[in-house]
């Protein structure tokens, strides 16, 4: 049985370590981390790209059992271990990592991107499909008068995505980076799009028996 009250307390403590200002020296490599599922198995893929050209520099994946059920606001406890395992396999760590989940746009200021950012000491950005907390005022998403995220329309006629800083990065820079990583016709920034595609490819190979797993 998962004690979500205990996890909430841990999130509140970790959230105090989150830095929401630009704390990286260079931006040459940009990464995306995406997840795919098959039954109770989670596949997390990370793709690292050249920031200027979006050329793939490295990719890695991990496979693990999903030990924690999905619960809004606790995604890091479901996907975090697999993200960390895939990240550990990278020889070229990204200067900034984009994750499919919220950053500080979270009831306890610790969505997946912030949680992973703190644990890995990695500048990170969160992108999500839905607003988890706060309200939209124009394109800004505010919680208690603090702008914690921004809505961005990344593709014509598509719903906007929610961008929020994860760790060691500001909201403005997070938005700028996401916009620069867009490649038509994809709705997600290219590193994250490629990571989801890679995770899905690995999942399909597992389902077909082309990749054997022992977990």
Secondary structure in CASP SS format (residue, H / E / C, confidence):
PFRMAT SS
TARGET T0000
AUTHOR 0000-0000-0000
METHOD secondary structure of the structure
MODEL  1
X C 1.00
X C 1.00
X C 1.00
X H 1.00
X H 1.00
X H 1.00
X H 1.00
X H 1.00
X H 1.00
X H 1.00
X H 1.00
X H 1.00
X H 1.00
X H 1.00
X H 1.00
X C 1.00
X C 1.00
X C 1.00
X C 1.00
X C 1.00
X C 1.00
X C 1.00
X C 1.00
X C 1.00
X C 1.00
X C 1.00
X C 1.00
X C 1.00
X E 1.00
X E 1.00
X E 1.00
X E 1.00
X E 1.00
X E 1.00
X E 1.00
X E 1.00
X E 1.00
X E 1.00
X C 1.00
X C 1.00
X E 1.00
X E 1.00
X E 1.00
X E 1.00
X E 1.00
X E 1.00
X E 1.00
X E 1.00
X E 1.00
X E 1.00
X C 1.00
X C 1.00
X C 1.00
X C 1.00
X C 1.00
X E 1.00
X E 1.00
X E 1.00
X E 1.00
X E 1.00
X E 1.00
X E 1.00
X E 1.00
X E 1.00
X E 1.00
X C 1.00
X C 1.00
X C 1.00
X C 1.00
X C 1.00
X C 1.00
X C 1.00
X C 1.00
X C 1.00
X H 1.00
X H 1.00
X H 1.00
X H 1.00
X H 1.00
X H 1.00
X H 1.00
X H 1.00
X H 1.00
X H 1.00
X H 1.00
X H 1.00
X H 1.00
X H 1.00
X C 1.00
X C 1.00
X C 1.00
X C 1.00
X C 1.00
X C 1.00
X C 1.00
X E 1.00
X E 1.00
X E 1.00
X E 1.00
X E 1.00
X E 1.00
X C 1.00
X C 1.00
X C 1.00
X C 1.00
X C 1.00
X C 1.00
X C 1.00
X C 1.00
X C 1.00
X C 1.00
X H 1.00
X H 1.00
X H 1.00
X H 1.00
X H 1.00
X H 1.00
X H 1.00
X H 1.00
X H 1.00
X C 1.00
X C 1.00
X C 1.00
X E 1.00
X E 1.00
X E 1.00
X E 1.00
X E 1.00
X C 1.00
X C 1.00
X C 1.00
X C 1.00
X C 1.00
X C 1.00
X E 1.00
X E 1.00
X E 1.00
X C 1.00
X C 1.00
X E 1.00
X E 1.00
X E 1.00
X E 1.00
X C 1.00
X C 1.00
X E 1.00
X E 1.00
X E 1.00
X E 1.00
X E 1.00
X E 1.00
X E 1.00
X C 1.00
X C 1.00
X C 1.00
X C 1.00
X C 1.00
X C 1.00
X C 1.00
X C 1.00
X E 1.00
X E 1.00
X E 1.00
X E 1.00
X E 1.00
X E 1.00
X E 1.00
X C 1.00
X C 1.00
X C 1.00
X H 1.00
X H 1.00
X H 1.00
X H 1.00
X H 1.00
X H 1.00
X H 1.00
X H 1.00
X H 1.00
X H 1.00
X C 1.00
X C 1.00
X C 1.00
X C 1.00
X C 1.00
X C 1.00
X C 1.00
X C 1.00
X C 1.00
X H 1.00
X H 1.00
X H 1.00
X H 1.00
X H 1.00
X H 1.00
X H 1.00
X H 1.00
X H 1.00
X H 1.00
X H 1.00
X H 1.00
X H 1.00
X H 1.00
X H 1.00
X H 1.00
X H 1.00
X H 1.00
X H 1.00
X C 1.00
X C 1.00
X C 1.00
X C 1.00
X C 1.00
X C 1.00
X C 1.00
END
